């Protein structure tokens, strides 16, 4: 059997002080971590802002994918649909079929006629 020697009152007081110091230091560290979590550079407000930014990027990505799908459909129509090719040739290049008559109205003459008819 081992008998421990009594270390005395000084030892107990010192041990209690160290326990109290450790508790205070632990509580201080917890308060500091909580403060850093709430107001630090990468704290809670930054986290929430980044979450909103991610949500906005997801919405943008969805819109771009939707636009991309529409453009792919338009490319397919341009490659395989003669009616679409003819429509674009008529609108952008001014092409006409044989036997069609083209009437062109000048914007100036339209304005002059509307001014003459007004009184």
C-alpha positions in Angstrom: 0.0 0.0 0.0 1.2 3.4 -1.0 0.7 6.3 1.4 0.8 9.8 -0.1 2.4 12.4 1.9 0.2 15.5 2.7 1.3 18.4 0.6 -0.2 21.0 2.8 -2.4 24.0 2.5 -0.1 26.0 0.2 -0.3 23.2 -2.4 -4.1 23.1 -2.3 -4.4 26.9 -2.5 -2.1 26.9 -5.5 -4.0 24.1 -7.2 -7.3 25.9 -6.7 -5.9 29.1 -8.1 -4.6 27.3 -11.2 -8.1 25.7 -11.7 -9.7 29.1 -11.4 -7.2 30.6 -13.9 -7.8 27.8 -16.3 -11.6 28.3 -16.1 -11.3 32.1 -16.6 -8.9 31.5 -19.5 -11.3 29.0 -21.1 -14.2 31.4 -20.7 -12.2 34.2 -22.2 -11.2 32.0 -25.1 -14.9 31.1 -25.7 -15.9 34.7 -25.6 -13.1 35.6 -28.0 -14.1 32.8 -30.4 -17.7 33.8 -30.3 -16.8 37.5 -31.0 -14.5 36.4 -33.9 -17.3 34.1 -35.3 -19.8 37.0 -35.3 -17.6 40.0 -36.3 -14.4 38.6 -37.7 -13.2 38.8 -41.3 -14.8 35.5 -42.2 -17.6 35.8 -39.6 -21.3 35.3 -39.8 -22.2 38.4 -41.8 -19.6 37.5 -44.5 -20.9 34.0 -44.5 -24.5 35.2 -45.1 -23.4 37.6 -47.8 -21.5 34.8 -49.5 -24.5 32.5 -49.4 -26.6 35.2 -51.1 -23.9 35.7 -53.7 -23.9 31.9 -54.4 -27.7 32.0 -54.8 -27.4 34.9 -57.2 -24.7 33.0 -59.2 -27.0 29.9 -59.3 -29.8 32.1 -60.7 -27.5 33.6 -63.3 -26.2 30.1 -64.3 -29.8 28.9 -64.7 -30.6 31.8 -66.9 -27.5 31.3 -69.0 -28.3 27.6 -69.4 -31.8 28.5 -70.5 -30.4 31.0 -73.1 -27.8 28.5 -74.2 -30.6 25.9 -74.8 -32.5 28.5 -76.9 -29.4 29.4 -78.9 -28.7 25.7 -79.6 -32.3 25.3 -80.8 -31.8 28.3 -83.1 -28.6 26.9 -84.4 -30.3 23.6 -85.2 -33.1 25.5 -87.0 -30.6 27.5 -89.0 -28.8 24.3 -90.0 -31.8 22.2 -90.9 -34.9 24.4 -91.6 -35.0 26.0 -95.1 -37.9 28.2 -94.1 -35.8 29.8 -91.3 -32.9 30.4 -93.6 -35.2 32.0 -96.2 -36.7 34.2 -93.5 -33.3 35.5 -92.4 -32.2 36.1 -96.0 -35.3 38.2 -96.6 -35.0 40.2 -93.3 -31.3 40.8 -93.2 -30.1 40.6 -96.8 -33.2 41.9 -98.5 -33.6 38.9 -100.8 -36.8 38.4 -102.8 -38.2 35.5 -104.8 -38.6 35.6 -108.5 -41.9 37.3 -109.5 -42.3 39.2 -106.2 -42.7 42.9 -106.3 -40.9 45.0 -103.7 -42.4 48.2 -102.4 -40.2 50.5 -100.4 -41.5 53.4 -98.5 -39.3 56.3 -97.6 -39.6 57.5 -94.1 -39.5 61.2 -95.2 -42.5 60.8 -97.5 -44.5 59.1 -94.8 -43.8 62.0 -92.4 -44.6 64.6 -95.1 -48.0 63.0 -95.9 -49.0 62.8 -92.3 -48.2 66.5 -91.8 -50.2 67.5 -94.9 -53.2 65.4 -93.8 -53.2 66.7 -90.2 -54.9 70.2 -90.7 
